Amino acid sequence: MEKTLHRTKASDEELIAKYLETQESRYFDQLYLKYSNKVFSKCISLLKNEALAQDATQDIFLKIFLNLAKFGGKSKFSTWIYSITYNYCIDLIRKGKKEKNVFSEDIEKVADVAEEIPDSAILEIEVKKLKIILDKIPVGDKAVLLMKYQDDMSIKEISETLSKSESAIKMKIKRAKHKVQKVYKEIFAAREF
Amino acid sequence: MKNNFQRLQDDEMGRVPDLTDTQRQVRQRIEGMQTIGQVVELYLTKILDAFVMMTGGEIDSSNRKQRSGPPGSINKNDAPSGGPSAG
């Protein structure tokens, strides 16, 4: 079993089981190497500060490893890690009062638009433009869009991560897409929509 | 095939700084906590016993046997003689 873990790529579940069984740091290292860059990139994307993102990455991994025994395997390990990451960053932003209520039922001007913007319209935005737009919309909206389109999380997984109902998440995503469209039009003109 | 959100993540990951120092710090914090946990596990029963004795209580020897530390505990006299199973 041990040799297999070294020779082939061990699954996350195998690494977790081995780490819990032995507490050996090499299993920790493998999981860390696999996910640290993604966790950091999410942190910096939401917190917009490299030092804060590094501290957050450290705290998040500590949290992950101290709670590793609680990972039940109901979702993918990556989804579990990203849930911890999003919640940590959102809490940090809340505490820092950078944004008073990240997931409030915001009374938005764009909110109650009946028509659904197709996913393709959002996914076709060029990477560079997408980065600019995502930095302009509220962090709560950015987070749900990243969960849905970057991490392929289902509505159910997002709702569990944020402790919101599925219908609230659907509405949040719909509004977030409208905000993306609005910012796109403001900055890059309306041609692509 | 990756969508543009995922490509954006790839782009951002290309600019991630060296995180080995963070890795070392996380590992140290975990090991520190594990050490504290082991120390507590080893000595807490003894401290509780001492406290009970100081306050005039009696230590239930059978209970003490159950609560004694894991293999490798410092005081061999306290270690259960008949294996780990309680009772």
Interface residues (C-beta under 8 A of the other chain):
Chain A: Q23 S25 F28 D29 Y32 L33 S36 N37 K38 F40 S41 I44 S45 E50 Q54 T57 Q58 F61 L62 F65 L66 L123 E124 I125 E126 V127 L130 K131 L134 L145 L146 Y149 Q150
Chain B: N3 N4 F5 Q6 R7 L8 Q9 D11 E12 M13 V16 P17 L19 T22 Q23 Q25 V26 R27 R29 I30 E31 M33 Q34
